[in-house]
Amino acid sequence: MIRALIWRLFFEVLHLARALLGPGRPRVLYFAFGANLDPQVLSRRKVKVFSEREFILKDFEMRFSHQGPYKGMGFASIEAGAGALTYGKLYTISRLDALRLDFY
């Protein structure tokens, strides 16, 4: 429970920083997969995408190996996997938005 509260606190701090500073610079490349490919999800999360392109990440695969705050719940991650392919998009977004997306 404490882990979930700390996670939420850091997320809110980053969200407040974005609200005060805007999406601005510096910008980074962010590999998106799963729910972050949905434009409605990005809109709800208030992420500004400056550019995007389809991208295939070679020798990596999507797994649900990060334990969530509740029993039986997990989060997707990308992990090394020889010969595997992971399809997604490469977004150009602000560094602050990238940090915020990592909390999701």
C-alpha positions in Angstrom: 0.0 0.0 0.0 2.8 2.4 0.9 4.5 1.6 -2.5 1.3 2.6 -4.3 1.0 5.9 -2.3 4.6 6.8 -3.0 4.1 6.0 -6.7 1.0 8.2 -6.8 2.8 11.1 -5.0 5.7 11.1 -7.6 3.2 10.9 -10.5 1.3 13.9 -9.1 4.5 15.9 -8.7 5.5 15.3 -12.3 1.9 16.0 -13.4 2.0 19.4 -11.5 5.4 20.2 -13.0 4.0 19.6 -16.5 1.0 21.7 -15.8 3.2 24.6 -14.6 6.0 24.3 -17.2 4.0 23.0 -20.2 5.1 20.2 -22.6 8.1 22.2 -23.8 11.7 21.0 -24.2 13.9 19.0 -23.9 12.4 16.4 -26.2 13.2 12.7 -26.3 12.4 9.7 -28.4 10.0 7.3 -26.6 9.2 3.8 -27.7 5.5 3.2 -27.1 3.7 -0.1 -27.0 0.5 -1.5 -25.6 -2.0 1.1 -24.3 0.4 4.0 -25.1 -0.3 3.4 -28.8 -3.9 4.5 -28.4 -4.3 8.3 -29.2 -7.3 8.5 -26.7 -5.1 7.1 -23.9 -2.4 9.7 -24.7 -5.0 12.4 -24.8 -6.4 11.4 -21.4 -2.9 11.3 -20.0 -2.3 14.8 -21.5 0.8 13.7 -23.5 1.8 16.0 -26.4 3.3 14.0 -29.3 5.4 16.2 -31.6 6.1 13.4 -34.1 5.6 9.7 -34.5 6.6 6.8 -36.7 6.1 3.1 -36.7 9.0 1.2 -35.2 10.0 -2.5 -34.7 12.2 -3.2 -31.7 14.4 -6.2 -32.6 15.6 -8.8 -30.0 13.1 -7.5 -27.4 9.7 -8.8 -26.4 6.7 -7.6 -24.3 6.2 -9.3 -21.0 4.0 -8.7 -18.0 6.8 -9.1 -15.5 6.5 -5.9 -13.3 4.4 -6.6 -10.3 1.5 -4.2 -9.7 0.4 -2.7 -6.4 -2.3 -5.4 -6.0 -1.9 -9.1 -5.9 -2.3 -10.8 -9.3 -1.8 -7.5 -11.1 1.1 -6.7 -13.4 2.4 -4.2 -15.8 3.9 -4.7 -19.3 7.5 -4.2 -19.9 10.0 -4.8 -22.7 12.8 -7.3 -22.0 15.6 -8.8 -24.1 14.5 -11.9 -26.1 16.8 -13.2 -28.9 15.0 -13.2 -32.2 11.9 -11.5 -30.8 10.2 -8.5 -32.4 8.1 -5.9 -30.6 5.9 -3.6 -32.7 5.2 -0.1 -31.6 5.7 3.6 -32.3 8.6 5.9 -31.8 7.3 9.2 -30.4 9.0 12.5 -30.0 7.7 13.9 -26.7 9.0 16.1 -23.9 11.3 14.6 -21.3 8.7 15.4 -18.6 6.0 13.6 -20.5 8.3 10.5 -20.9 8.8 10.5 -17.1 5.1 10.8 -16.6 4.4 7.9 -19.0 6.8 5.7 -17.1 4.4 5.9 -14.1 1.6 4.4 -16.2 
